Amino acid sequence: MKKASFHRLDRATWPRSEHFDYYVTTIKSRCDITVHLDVSRLLPVLRARRIRRYPALLHIASRAVNRVRECRMGFDADGAPGYWDFVHPSYTIFHTDDKTFSDIWSEYDEAFPVFYASVIEDMERYRDIRGVCTKAGRPPNACHLSLLPWLRFTGLARVQAAHPPFLSPLITFGRQFRQGEKLLLPLAVSVHHAAADGYHISRLVNVMQAQANTVEDWARL
């Protein structure tokens, strides 16, 4: 697996350095935003090409996270903030028999066929293994994704008291629904405010929407 490099930020020149300290020490909050992705083009194409929805959504989210530096934040061994070259998706899988979930991860690859094959392989390998984190070796450069297919939600918030703060984004997809002629999918994004602001979440969402709009171009196996 390709190893990512961690880049420590120069606190003297980093534009958000003061913002980082403010949200770490004064207002210790996350920025939680829920939107509805327009998947009117995405889901029909996936069905027609017999591509499983969840791995495709994982690719959309992972690719977007890897295009927004503020969503690849973390700390080095000295506790200094910085960002990774790239991150891998860590995601939940559901066990239908006992209604529990496990958190596994897959190696990120921008090429959809490679990424899709890796995710399918990991899902099949760990689907019958119970526990919270069932695939060992999750790298520190990971983003955290999940699917809530039973619920059409309009808001989702997380409260964390971790120290140091957890900077990686938490991204959750919900149950799709129709609104007029559109097919919409709830999308909740939670990022620690020390790492990112609403502007950066907007960039993330816009990249994801662009991916959904151009599904014909990349969703090929």
Buried (B, 14 or more C-beta within 10 A) or exposed (E): EEEBEBEEBEEEEBEBBEBBEBBBEEEBEBBBBBBBBBBBBBBEBBEEEEBBBBBBBBBBBBBBBBBBBBBBBBBEEEEEBBBBBBBBBBBBBBEEEEEEBBBBBBBBBEEBEEBBBBBBEBBEEBBEEEEEEBBEEBBEBBBBBBBBEEEBBEEBEEEEEEEEBBBBBBBBBBEBEEEEEEBBBBBBBBBBBBBBBEEBBBBBBEBBBEBBBEBEEBBEE
